[in-house]
Every structure is written in structure tokens, then in C-alpha cells.
Amino acid sequence: MGSIGDNALGGWYSYRASKAALNQLIRTASVEVARSHPQAIVVALHPGTVATGLSARHLGGHPAVPPAEAAANLLRVMGGLTAADTGGFFDWAGKPVPW
């Protein structure tokens, strides 16, 4: 929902705007952190759709994963990142997400 480039549905203005603001914060922080800590990795992560009370009424036929699985996926992605990935936005499978 925070990707401007990957928005074919529209709607959700406030939610999307807050996610886009968070993405800008992460991207900007990655630039500043790299100056003093060149091996640091600062990224935004998209967990996919997580089966929670918030998402339950909006799923329709969309697949969702339990919170523990979503967390395990993100830990796996983080374990595969390098300093060259800093400033990026990655999904639960480690694929880049367009800003």
C-alpha cells in the first residue's frame, strides 16, 4: 500500500499516504546512516498480507499468511540483504518493490 509505482487499485488515501511517508523516512535515513556506518542496512519491508483482525474484512479472495509466518519470511529476507541493498524496499520474498 506504500508503493506509488505499484498502485493499480487506488483508494485508501490516508493509509497509502502514511505508508509513502514512512518509505521516504526509511530512504532518507538510509542515506544518512550510510555516511557513518557504510555496512549498515536500512530498508523498508513489505510483509505481504498478514492474517490479522485489521486485514480480515478486506481479504476477499486474497491470500494471507499468519503473523508468525510473515515474521519468519521477513527475517529470511533480512538475512539475505547486504549493504548494497540499503535504501531499498523489499517484499516478503526478497523481491524489490517499486517506490
Buried (B, 14 or more C-beta within 10 A) or exposed (E): BBBEEBBEEEEEEEEBEEBBEEBEEBBEBBEEBBEEEEEEBBBBBBBBBBBEEEEEEEEEEEEBBEEEBBBEBBEEBBEEBEEEBBBBBBBBEBEEBEB
